[in-house]
Amino acid sequence: MIKSFIEKINSNSLLKHSLITILLRGFGVLILFGFTVFITNFYSPSIVGEYESVRVFLLVIGSIALLGTEQSVLYYAGKYQATGDVTGLKQVYFKMLRILVITVFFSTIVYLIIPKEILLSFLNNDFVAYQNIKKSFFILFFFILTLFNTEVLRALDYIYWAEIFRNILKYLPVLVGAFLLLYVGDPNWLVDFYIYGFIILSLLTSFMVFKSFKAVKVERSIVTSKEIIKVSYPMAISATCFFLMLSIDVFLLKKYFSNEQVAYYATAVKLLTVLTMVIVAINTNVSPKLAEFFTNKDFFNLNEVLKKSRKVIVCVNSFFGIVLIVFGFQILSLFGENYTNAYYPMVILVLGQMATSFFGSNAALLNMADKQHIYKNILVAATVLNLILNLFLIPKYGMIGAASSFVASLFFWNIVAFFYVKFKILKTI
């Protein structure tokens, strides 16, 4: 029975890659949880909250500076697989790299233009938070280069290396720093280890990408920078909207409550990553195939990939979701006694993610089927909804309001994406 199960997995490349990806991401989640348990027990909630604020801030500004290139490179990988072109991806990579240099330059200029007094006022005169923002812009290019190179490795079919960098090595610098700071140095340096670790990670990922491209020679111009931006920028807006929905609540909790509340709520969100990990793992693996089948107008196989991905997402997320709900108090107590205050917000987040798992990979299909503008518009509307709900609910209900706002936005964009795919893209089947 076990032998036949293994043979079934090996015969299905999508299932095989997806399961291995989930295992690698699961290992990464275990490292993340172990690290979180460690810092919440040995560092003050204030320091943990500051670390979480910086992490979320980097994700938001990074998604803007990336301009969607980390997603569009998967789109181009699928396109070139469909046409049999092996040189196109190298050209796209270096053109995207030039685009990233420009976006970081302009992002930094915008930051420098904003008066220091305005930023400090928004941060409630928290000078430490202001200094961390300054450091974040200093290493912004290294941060986005790490994320971009990771997805390029995936596009080059180094899926497992991509997952190792994305979910394991990414936490190594801050993990090492957290242990060292127990014995020497200022505990507030924890944020510095996280921020400056991306310099090392960007160099490592760049070395692997350059080594992979070394034997590939580009003989002609295949795609222009203008065409790349046209495909990428809607994805950038979509990614930014997604991270905004994961960060607006953090910033508002910090503003209306405290770093401690941020630490508790961020822990609940991290537990939710067990479920989002599954969705992202499946979507990143199927994205090149979705682009390939859509390019070739192979709607039968396109629909089959959607069905298989939805089945895997629902089954795995249902299992993890039930475990988190049943053992939530015990799991949260590992992070510290007060972290159990995040149980009910966590339950709301988990139930919402479990329910939306039934929508499968429709969002990924929109990006891979030349419908980036549609998905962008859906997420912009969801972000506006999320902001309105957060502004109304967080001051009154705190973490419960934050979780409820996110779930409402999650349902909105998944329902709209599902019906658009069903009636606009798959109607030809």
C-alpha positions as CSV (number, residue, x, y, z in Angstrom):
1,M,0.0,0.0,0.0
2,I,2.8,2.4,0.9
3,K,4.7,1.4,-2.2
4,S,1.7,2.1,-4.5
5,F,1.2,5.5,-2.7
6,I,4.9,6.4,-3.3
7,E,4.6,5.3,-7.0
8,K,1.5,7.5,-7.4
9,I,3.3,10.5,-6.0
10,N,6.3,9.9,-8.3
11,S,4.1,9.6,-11.3
12,N,2.4,12.9,-10.6
13,S,5.0,15.7,-10.9
14,L,2.6,18.4,-9.6
15,L,1.7,16.4,-6.5
16,K,5.4,15.4,-6.0
17,H,6.8,18.9,-6.2
18,S,3.9,20.3,-4.1
19,L,4.3,17.8,-1.3
20,I,8.1,18.3,-1.2
21,T,7.6,22.0,-1.3
22,I,5.0,21.8,1.6
23,L,7.5,19.6,3.6
24,L,10.3,22.2,3.1
25,R,8.0,25.0,4.0
26,G,6.7,23.0,6.9
27,F,10.3,22.7,8.1
28,G,10.7,26.4,7.6
29,V,7.5,27.1,9.6
30,L,8.9,24.9,12.4
31,I,12.0,26.9,12.5
32,L,10.0,30.1,12.5
33,F,7.8,28.9,15.3
34,G,10.8,27.7,17.3
35,F,12.5,31.0,16.8
36,T,9.3,32.9,17.8
37,V,8.9,30.7,20.9
38,F,12.5,31.5,21.8
39,I,12.4,35.3,21.4
40,T,9.0,35.6,23.1
41,N,10.3,33.7,26.1
42,F,13.7,35.4,26.3
43,Y,13.0,38.9,24.9
44,S,10.5,41.5,26.1
45,P,7.2,41.8,24.1
46,S,8.3,45.3,23.3
47,I,11.4,44.1,21.4
48,V,9.4,41.3,19.7
49,G,6.8,43.9,18.6
50,E,9.5,46.1,17.2
51,Y,10.9,43.2,15.3
52,E,7.5,42.3,13.9
53,S,6.8,45.9,12.9
54,V,10.1,46.1,10.9
55,R,9.5,42.7,9.3
56,V,6.1,43.8,8.1
57,F,7.3,47.2,7.0
58,L,10.0,45.6,4.9
59,L,7.5,43.3,3.3
60,V,5.3,46.3,2.3
61,I,8.0,48.5,0.9
62,G,9.7,45.5,-0.6
63,S,6.6,44.5,-2.5
64,I,6.4,48.0,-3.9
65,A,10.1,48.1,-5.0
66,L,9.9,44.6,-6.5
67,L,7.3,45.9,-8.9
68,G,5.9,42.4,-9.2
69,T,9.0,41.0,-10.8
70,E,9.2,38.1,-8.4
71,Q,5.8,36.9,-9.7
72,S,6.1,37.9,-13.4
73,V,9.4,35.9,-13.7
74,L,7.3,32.8,-13.1
75,Y,4.9,34.0,-15.8
76,Y,7.8,34.4,-18.3
77,A,9.2,31.0,-17.3
78,G,5.8,29.4,-18.2
79,K,5.7,31.4,-21.4
80,Y,9.2,30.2,-22.5
81,Q,8.4,26.6,-21.5
82,A,5.4,26.8,-23.9
83,T,7.5,28.1,-26.8
84,G,10.7,26.1,-26.0
85,D,12.8,29.2,-25.7
86,V,15.7,28.6,-23.3
87,T,17.5,32.0,-23.6
88,G,14.6,34.3,-22.8
89,L,14.6,33.9,-19.1
90,K,18.2,35.1,-18.8
91,Q,17.5,38.3,-20.7
92,V,14.3,38.9,-18.6
93,Y,16.3,38.4,-15.4
94,F,18.9,41.1,-16.2
95,K,16.3,43.5,-17.5
96,M,14.3,43.0,-14.3
97,L,17.5,43.6,-12.3
98,R,17.9,47.0,-13.9
99,I,14.3,47.8,-13.1
100,L,14.8,46.9,-9.5
101,V,17.8,49.3,-9.2
102,I,15.6,52.1,-10.5
103,T,12.6,51.3,-8.2
104,V,14.9,51.2,-5.1
105,F,16.5,54.5,-6.1
106,F,13.1,56.3,-6.5
107,S,11.7,54.6,-3.3
108,T,14.7,56.0,-1.4
109,I,14.2,59.4,-2.9
110,V,10.6,59.5,-1.8
111,Y,11.6,58.5,1.8
112,L,14.3,61.2,1.9
113,I,11.8,63.9,0.8
114,I,9.4,63.1,3.7
115,P,10.3,65.4,6.6
116,K,11.6,63.6,9.7
117,E,9.0,65.4,11.9
118,I,6.1,63.9,9.9
119,L,7.5,60.4,10.2
120,L,8.2,60.8,14.0
121,S,4.7,62.2,14.4
122,F,3.1,59.1,12.7
123,L,5.3,56.9,14.8
124,N,4.2,58.6,18.0
125,N,7.7,60.0,18.4
126,D,9.2,56.5,18.7
127,F,12.8,57.3,17.7
128,V,13.8,53.6,17.7
129,A,11.1,52.8,15.1
130,Y,12.3,55.8,13.0
131,Q,15.9,54.5,13.1
132,N,14.7,51.0,12.0
133,I,12.8,52.5,9.1
134,K,16.0,54.3,8.1
135,K,18.0,51.1,8.2
136,S,15.3,49.3,6.2
137,F,15.7,51.7,3.3
138,F,19.5,51.3,3.5
139,I,19.2,47.5,2.9
140,L,16.1,47.6,0.7
141,F,17.9,46.6,-2.5
142,F,19.5,43.5,-0.8
143,F,16.1,42.6,0.7
144,I,14.2,42.6,-2.7
145,L,17.2,41.0,-4.5
146,T,17.0,38.1,-2.1
147,L,13.2,37.7,-2.7
148,F,13.6,38.1,-6.5
149,N,16.5,35.7,-6.8
150,T,14.6,33.1,-4.8
151,E,11.7,33.1,-7.3
152,V,14.2,33.1,-10.2
153,L,15.7,29.9,-8.8
154,R,12.1,28.5,-8.8
155,A,11.6,29.6,-12.4
156,L,14.9,27.8,-13.3
157,D,13.4,24.6,-11.8
158,Y,15.6,24.8,-8.7
159,I,12.4,24.5,-6.7
160,Y,13.9,23.0,-3.6
161,W,16.7,25.5,-3.3
162,A,14.2,28.2,-3.7
163,E,12.2,26.8,-0.8
164,I,15.4,26.4,1.3
165,F,16.3,30.1,0.9
166,R,12.7,31.3,1.2
167,N,11.8,29.4,4.4
168,I,14.9,28.3,6.1
169,L,18.1,30.3,5.3
170,K,16.1,33.5,5.5
171,Y,15.8,33.2,9.2
172,L,19.4,32.0,9.9
173,P,21.1,35.5,10.5
174,V,18.4,36.6,13.0
175,L,18.3,33.2,14.6
176,V,22.1,33.3,15.2
177,G,21.9,36.9,16.4
178,A,19.1,36.1,18.9
179,F,21.3,33.4,20.5
180,L,24.4,35.6,20.6
181,L,22.5,38.5,22.1
182,L,21.7,36.4,25.1
183,Y,25.3,36.5,26.1
184,V,26.8,39.7,24.6
185,G,25.4,43.0,23.1
186,D,22.2,44.9,23.4
187,P,18.9,42.9,22.9
188,N,17.6,45.7,20.8
189,W,20.2,44.6,18.1
190,L,17.8,41.8,17.3
191,V,16.3,43.9,14.6
192,D,19.7,44.7,13.1
193,F,20.5,41.0,12.7
194,Y,17.3,40.5,10.8
195,I,17.8,43.6,8.6
196,Y,21.5,43.2,7.7
197,G,21.2,39.4,7.2
198,F,19.7,40.1,3.8
199,I,23.0,41.4,2.5
200,I,24.5,38.0,3.0
201,L,21.4,36.2,1.6
202,S,21.3,38.4,-1.5
203,L,24.9,37.6,-2.3
204,L,24.3,33.8,-1.9
205,T,21.2,33.8,-4.1
206,S,22.9,36.0,-6.7
207,F,25.8,33.6,-6.9
208,M,23.5,30.6,-7.6
209,V,21.5,32.5,-10.2
210,F,24.6,33.7,-12.1
211,K,26.1,30.3,-12.0
212,S,22.9,28.8,-13.5
213,F,22.8,31.4,-16.3
214,K,26.6,31.2,-17.1
215,A,26.2,28.7,-20.0
216,V,23.1,30.4,-21.5
217,K,23.9,32.9,-24.3
218,V,21.3,35.5,-25.4
219,E,21.5,36.1,-29.1
220,R,18.7,38.5,-29.7
221,S,16.3,40.8,-27.9
222,I,13.2,38.9,-27.0
223,V,11.3,41.2,-24.6
224,T,11.7,44.9,-23.8
225,S,11.8,46.5,-20.3
226,K,8.5,48.2,-21.2
227,E,6.8,44.9,-21.8
228,I,8.2,43.5,-18.6
229,I,6.8,46.5,-16.6
230,K,3.5,46.2,-18.3
231,V,3.2,42.6,-17.1
232,S,4.8,43.2,-13.7
233,Y,3.3,46.3,-12.3
234,P,-0.2,45.0,-11.9
235,M,1.3,42.1,-10.0
236,A,3.3,44.6,-7.9
237,I,0.1,46.4,-6.9
238,S,-1.6,43.1,-6.1
239,A,1.3,42.0,-3.9
240,T,1.5,45.4,-2.2
241,C,-2.3,45.2,-1.5
242,F,-1.9,41.7,0.0
243,F,0.9,42.8,2.3
244,L,-1.0,46.0,3.2
245,M,-3.9,43.8,4.4
246,L,-1.4,41.9,6.5
247,S,0.2,45.1,7.9
248,I,-2.5,47.8,8.2
249,D,-3.8,45.9,11.3
250,V,-0.3,45.7,12.8
251,F,0.4,49.4,12.4
252,L,-3.0,50.4,13.8
253,L,-2.6,48.0,16.8
254,K,0.7,49.7,17.4
255,K,-0.8,53.1,17.1
256,Y,-4.0,52.5,19.3
257,F,-2.6,49.9,21.7
258,S,1.1,48.9,22.1
259,N,4.0,46.8,20.9
260,E,2.8,44.0,23.2
261,Q,-0.5,43.8,21.3
262,V,1.5,43.7,18.0
263,A,3.6,40.8,19.4
264,Y,0.5,38.8,20.4
265,Y,-1.4,39.4,17.2
266,A,1.7,38.8,15.0
267,T,2.0,35.4,16.7
268,A,-1.6,34.5,15.8
269,V,-0.8,35.6,12.2
270,K,2.3,33.4,12.2
271,L,0.2,30.4,13.2
272,L,-2.0,31.2,10.2
273,T,1.1,30.9,8.0
274,V,0.8,27.1,8.4
275,L,-2.3,27.4,6.2
276,T,-1.2,30.2,3.9
277,M,2.1,28.2,3.4
278,V,0.1,25.4,1.7
279,I,-1.7,27.8,-0.6
280,V,1.4,29.7,-1.6
281,A,3.4,26.4,-2.0
282,I,0.8,25.0,-4.4
283,N,0.3,28.2,-6.3
284,T,4.0,28.8,-6.9
285,N,4.4,25.3,-8.2
286,V,1.4,25.4,-10.6
287,S,2.0,29.0,-11.8
288,P,4.4,28.2,-14.7
289,K,2.0,25.3,-15.8
290,L,-1.0,27.6,-15.7
291,A,0.9,30.1,-17.9
292,E,2.0,27.4,-20.2
293,F,-1.5,25.8,-20.6
294,F,-3.2,29.2,-21.0
295,T,-0.6,30.2,-23.7
296,N,-1.3,27.0,-25.6
297,K,-5.1,27.3,-25.1
298,D,-5.0,23.9,-23.4
299,F,-8.1,24.6,-21.3
300,F,-8.6,20.9,-20.4
301,N,-5.3,20.5,-18.7
302,L,-5.6,24.0,-17.2
303,N,-8.8,23.0,-15.5
304,E,-7.3,19.7,-14.4
305,V,-4.4,21.6,-12.7
306,L,-6.9,23.8,-10.9
307,K,-8.9,20.8,-9.7
308,K,-5.9,19.0,-8.4
309,S,-4.4,22.1,-6.7
310,R,-7.7,22.8,-5.0
311,K,-8.0,19.3,-3.7
312,V,-4.6,19.3,-2.2
313,I,-5.1,22.8,-0.6
314,V,-8.4,21.8,1.0
315,C,-7.2,18.5,2.4
316,V,-4.0,19.8,3.9
317,N,-5.5,23.0,5.3
318,S,-8.5,21.3,6.8
319,F,-6.1,19.1,8.8
320,F,-3.8,21.9,10.0
321,G,-6.8,24.2,10.7
322,I,-8.5,21.7,13.0
323,V,-5.2,21.1,14.8
324,L,-4.7,24.8,15.4
325,I,-8.2,25.3,16.7
326,V,-8.2,22.3,19.0
327,F,-4.8,22.8,20.4
328,G,-4.6,26.6,20.0
329,F,-4.3,27.5,23.7
330,Q,-1.6,25.0,24.3
331,I,0.4,26.2,21.2
332,L,0.1,29.9,22.1
333,S,1.1,29.2,25.7
334,L,4.5,28.1,24.4
335,F,5.2,31.7,23.3
336,G,4.4,33.0,26.8
337,E,1.5,33.2,29.2
338,N,0.0,36.4,27.8
339,Y,0.2,35.2,24.2
340,T,-3.0,33.1,24.8
341,N,-4.8,36.4,24.5
342,A,-4.5,35.9,20.7
343,Y,-6.4,32.6,20.7
344,Y,-9.8,34.0,19.5
345,P,-8.2,36.2,16.8
346,M,-6.3,33.2,15.7
347,V,-9.5,31.1,15.5
348,I,-11.1,33.7,13.3
349,L,-8.1,33.9,11.0
350,V,-7.8,30.1,10.7
351,L,-11.5,29.5,10.0
352,G,-11.4,32.2,7.3
353,Q,-8.4,30.7,5.6
354,M,-9.9,27.2,5.8
355,A,-13.1,28.4,4.1
356,T,-11.3,30.2,1.4
357,S,-9.1,27.2,0.6
358,F,-12.1,25.8,-1.4
359,F,-11.4,28.6,-4.0
360,G,-8.1,26.9,-4.9
361,S,-5.6,28.6,-7.2
362,N,-7.9,31.1,-9.0
363,A,-5.8,34.0,-7.9
364,A,-2.6,32.5,-9.4
365,L,-4.4,31.8,-12.6
366,L,-5.4,35.5,-13.0
367,N,-1.7,36.5,-12.9
368,M,-0.7,33.7,-15.2
369,A,-3.5,34.2,-17.8
370,D,-2.8,37.8,-18.8
371,K,-5.4,39.0,-16.3
372,Q,-3.0,40.8,-14.0
373,H,-5.0,44.0,-14.2
374,I,-8.2,42.2,-13.2
375,Y,-6.6,40.7,-10.1
376,K,-5.0,44.0,-9.3
377,N,-8.4,45.7,-9.3
378,I,-9.9,43.0,-7.1
379,L,-7.1,43.4,-4.5
380,V,-7.2,47.2,-4.5
381,A,-10.9,47.0,-3.7
382,A,-10.2,44.4,-1.0
383,T,-7.5,46.6,0.5
384,V,-9.8,49.6,0.6
385,L,-12.4,47.4,2.3
386,N,-9.8,46.1,4.8
387,L,-8.7,49.7,5.6
388,I,-12.2,50.9,6.3
389,L,-13.0,47.9,8.5
390,N,-9.7,48.1,10.4
391,L,-10.2,51.8,11.1
392,F,-13.7,51.1,12.4
393,L,-13.1,47.8,14.3
394,I,-9.5,47.9,15.7
395,P,-10.1,51.0,18.0
396,K,-13.2,49.2,19.4
397,Y,-12.3,45.5,19.4
398,G,-8.5,45.4,19.1
399,M,-7.1,42.1,17.8
400,I,-10.6,40.6,17.2
401,G,-11.4,43.6,15.0
402,A,-8.1,43.1,13.1
403,A,-8.7,39.4,12.5
404,S,-12.4,40.0,11.4
405,S,-11.3,42.7,9.0
406,F,-8.7,40.5,7.3
407,V,-11.1,37.6,6.9
408,A,-13.8,39.8,5.4
409,S,-11.3,41.1,2.9
410,L,-10.0,37.5,2.2
411,F,-13.5,36.3,1.4
412,F,-14.2,39.3,-0.8
413,W,-11.2,38.9,-3.1
414,N,-11.5,35.1,-3.3
415,I,-15.2,35.1,-4.2
416,V,-14.7,37.8,-6.9
417,A,-11.7,36.0,-8.4
418,F,-13.5,32.6,-8.4
419,F,-16.5,33.9,-10.3
420,Y,-14.3,35.8,-12.8
421,V,-12.3,32.7,-13.6
422,K,-15.4,30.5,-13.8
423,F,-17.4,32.8,-16.1
424,K,-14.6,34.6,-18.1
425,I,-11.6,32.3,-18.4
426,L,-13.0,28.7,-18.2
427,K,-16.2,29.3,-20.1
428,T,-14.6,27.9,-23.2
429,I,-14.2,24.4,-21.7
